């Protein structure tokens, strides 16, 4: 197993997580809340099927803070794409500023890692 597998699994995990959290705002806006909760839980189960192995494999390469920062960076990238392409929200400079803050977090978490 390699480090890139961790990244790929976290990307897939975040697609499902983002949809479970926000997809219902577009697709199930007029459905009963219990139905929406059950659909979201079902999608979240798929998220965990990628996230748990990603963290288990990743713990062999990264420490816990590194895994968390990596996950947050992936979350923001997936969320920005989801907002723009799926939810038809405009991209704003705030995404860039948040991304730069996350880049700073990544720098501090990974600056002492030998490549």
N, C-alpha and C positions, 0 to 999 in steps of 0.2 A: 504494500500500500504506500502511496506517496502523499505528499502535502496537497497536491492539486486535487486529489480525490475529495479531500476535506472541503475545499473551496466549492467544487462542483456540487457536492451534497448539500452544502449550506445554501447555495443558490437555489436549487430545487426546493429545499425546505422553505426558503423565504417566498418563493412564488406562491406556494400553498398557504403559508401563514398570512401573507398580505391579502390574498383572496378571501380567506376565512374571516379576517378582521373587517375588510372593507368592501368586498365584492357584492355583498348583499345590499349595499346602499344603491347599487345600480340595478342588479338583477332581481332582487326580491323585495323591493321597496314596499309593495302592496300586499305582501304575504303575511300571514299571522306570525307573530314573534316566535312562538314555539317552533313552528316549521323552520324559520330562519336559524334559530339556535341549533336545531338538530342538523341542518345542512352545514352550518359553520363547524360544528363539532366533527362531522364526518370529514370535512376538508382538513381540519386541524389534525385528525388522526394521520392523514397522509403526510402532513408536515412533520409530525413526530417520527414517521418511518424514515425520513431523511435526516432529520436533526439529531436524533439519538445516535445513529451510527457515525455521523459527522463528528460529533463531540467525543465519542469514544475513540475513534481513530485519531482525531486531532489531538487528544490528550497525550498521545505518544510523540507528537512533534512540537506541540505548543503548550505553554502554561495557561492556566485558566483566564487571567486577564487578556492574554493575547487572543485566545479563542473568542472572548466576548467582544473585544474591539473589532476583530475580523467580522464577526457576525453583524455588528452594528453597521459597519461600512457596507457590507453586502445588502443589509436591509434597506439602507438609504438609497442605494443604486437601484434595487428592485422596486422600491416604493416610488422613486422618481419616474421610472419607466411605466409603472402601473398607473400613476396619476395622469401622465401625459397620454399614453396610448390607449388605455382601457377606460379610464374615467373622464377622459377629454378635458383635463385640467391644464391650465397654462403652466409652463415651467417658469419659475421666477429666479431671480438672482439669489434668493434665499437658499435655494438648493445648492448653489455654488458655495456660498459662505458656510453652510452646514457641512458640505463636503470637505472644505478646507480645514474646518475644525476637526473632522474625523481623520483627515490626513495627518494632522498634528498628533492626534491620539495614537494613530498607527506608528508614527515615528517614535514616540516615546515608549511604546510597548515593544517595538521590534528593534530598537537601535543597537542593542547588544547581542543580537542573534547573528551567529556566523552562518554565512550562506555557503 
